[in-house]
Amino acid sequence: MALKICPKCKENSFTWFINGKTHLTSWSCFSCDYEAKQTDNVEQACENCEEKSKIKLKDRENEYWWCSNCSATSDL
């Protein structure tokens, strides 16, 4: 599992695991303790890098698009 750039603190310490109960992917940051859940398993093409690596993440306050390739974020 490679580390990714955290959408909150911008450190290279964001990683994922599969939740056994819900089977949804959970993301967490080792640097700032940020947590978000992936709301579906569909990846879309990112407008920024054009890779098919954009996913929906939801935290306690927001739901947004995040690209695991280039770390770009955008509103839903």
Secondary structure as GFF3:
##gff-version 3
##sequence-region A 1 76
A	DSSP	beta_strand	4	5	.	.	.	ID=ss1
A	DSSP	beta_strand	12	18	.	.	.	ID=ss2
A	DSSP	beta_strand	25	29	.	.	.	ID=ss3
A	DSSP	beta_strand	35	38	.	.	.	ID=ss4
A	DSSP	beta_strand	44	45	.	.	.	ID=ss5
A	DSSP	beta_strand	52	58	.	.	.	ID=ss6
A	DSSP	beta_strand	63	67	.	.	.	ID=ss7
A	DSSP	beta_strand	73	75	.	.	.	ID=ss8
###
